[in-house]
Amino acid sequence: MKELSLHILDIARNSIRANATLIEIFIEENDIKNVISICIKDNGNGMDKGTLNKVVNPFFTTRDVRNVGLGIPLLKAAVERCNGSFKIESTEKVGTIVECSFQKDHIDRAPLGDMGDTIMVIVSSLQECDLKYVHKYNENGFAFNTVQIKEILGDVQITGNEVLLWIKEFINENLYNISKK
C-alpha cells in the first residue's frame, strides 16, 4: 500500500468484521525521536493463538472470498523496511491491538496519507461501533470521538454525506493546525 492511512483503514475494517463496538486509533508523529507510531485497538472477537500466529502469513485469511490476506503482512513488511517495530496482540472475546512504529525520515517510509479520507471512510462503515482517533504531532494533538459527535448530532445520522464531509474537513484542518504550531 502506498500510504500508511490505507493500512490503518484495512485494520479498522478487520475490526469492524470482528464485531468490535469500539475502535481506537492513536498516531504519534515525533520529529525529535524521528518516529511515527501507530496503534489500533479494538474490542472485537479477537483471535485464538493459532490464528494470531498465522495472521502475518500472506497466504492466510479468515475470509471465504479469497485465499490470501495481505493487510497485516504488508504492514509488517513496510515496518521492517523502515527500521521500525511491529507487534500484534489478540485475545479471544477481548479484542486485538496492532502497534507499529516507523523511522520517520527513512527513505522507504510511505507517507501517512489522507487521514481525513481514511477516518471518513471508517466512520461511513460503522454500524454498531464507535471510533476514537487521537493524533499527536510533537507536543500538539487533537482527538475525534464518534460518541461525542453522535451526542451533538442528536437524530442526524453520522453516516450522512454532509456529516462525513464535515468529519473529513475537521480531521484535515486539525492535522494541519497541529503540524504548523
N, C-alpha and C positions, 0 to 999 in steps of 0.2 A: 504494500500500500504506500502511496506516495506522501501521505500526511499522517501524523500521529493521531489527529482527530478521527480518522477513519478507523483506526484500531480501537479507539475509545467507543465509537459507535457500534462496532462489531461486538465488543464485550458487553455493552449495555443491552444490545439485542439478545445476547445469550442470557443475560439476567432476566429479561422480560420472559423469554421462553422457559426459564426455570421458575416461573411463577413468583418472582420477587414482588414484594409490596413496597420496598424501598431500595433505591439505587443511590449510592453516594459516590461522587466523583471529586477527587481532590487533585489539583495540579499546582505544583510549585516550580516557578522558574527563578533560579538564583544565579545572578551574574558573578557574585563573589565566589561561590562554591563551584561555579561552572557546571551546573546540573539542572536538568529538567526532571522532576519526579512526578509520576502519575500513579494514583491509587484509585481503583474502582472496587467498591464493596457492595455486596447485595445480601439480602436476607432470603434468597430463593431456596430451591430444593437442595442445593449443594451437590457434592459428588462423593461417592464412596472412594476408598483408597485406590482401588483398581482403575477406576475411570480417571482419577486425578493423575495417576502415573502415566496414563496413555494420552492425556489431553495435549501434550506438546508434540505428539506424533502427527505429521500432516496427513497420514493415511488412516486416521481415526476420527470418527464423528459419531455423535449420538443421533444425528438426523437420519431420516429414512429416505430422503430425496436424492442424496449423493453420498459417495464413498470417501470423500475427503473433508477434512476440517482444517482450513488453513489459517484461521484468525489468530489463535494463540501461537502456533508455531511461527508464523510470520512476525508477530510482535516480538517473540523471544529472539529470533534471528536479527531483527532490527536493533534490539538492545545490545546483543553481543557484538555487533559490528561497531558500536559506538562506545566501547569501554564502559558499559552500563551493567546494571544488575536486574534480574528478573526473579520474581517469586510468585507462586500461586498457592493459596491455601484454601481448603474447602472442607466442610463438614456437612454430612447429610442432614437435612431438615434444619440447618442453621444458616448456610449461605457460603459465599465464595468471596475471596479477596485476591485481586490481582495487583501486584505492585511492581513498578519498574522505574528505572532511572537511566538517563542518558547523559553522556558528556555533552554539555550544551554546545560547545564550539567544535565538536567533531565534524569533520568534513562530510562524513557519511550519514549524519543525523538528518532525518526527514524534518521538514518544517512542522510546526504544531498544526497548522491548517486553520480552517474556518470553524472556530468553536461555536460561533453564533448559529451557523447552519447545523452543526452537529447536535447542539442542545435542542434546537428547534425540532429536528427530526426525531430525536429521542422522545421529547415531550409529545409529539404527534402520535407516537407508537404506544404511549402509556395507556393502559386500561385501568386496572385496579392497583396501580403502582404510583409511587411518588419519587421525585428526584431532588436530591440536594447536590449542588455543584458549588465548590469553593475553589477559587483561583487566586494564588498569591504570586506576585512578581516582586522579588526582593522584599522590601518591607511593606509593600502595599498589597491590598487584596479586596475581594468582594465575594459575596455569596448570593446564590439564587436557590430558592426553595419552592417547589410547586405547592406545598401545603399552604404557605403564606399567600401565594398568588391566587389559589383557589378561594381562600377566605375573602380576599379583596374582590374577586370577580363575582362572588355570590352564585347566581343562577346562570351566568355566562360560562359556556364551555371553554376550558383551557385549550382544547384542540381546534377551536375556530381559527379560520385563516388570519383574521385581524390580530388575534391574541398571539398566534405563533409568529407572525411578522414582528410584533412588538417584542416578543422574547428574543428573537434574533438580534434586533437593534439594541435591546438592553444589554445583552451579553457582549456584543461587539463594542458598544460605547464604553462599557466598564473596562473591558480589556485594554482599549486604547488609553483610557484615563489612568489605569494603574501602571501602565508601561511608560507613561510620559512624566510621571511625578519624580 
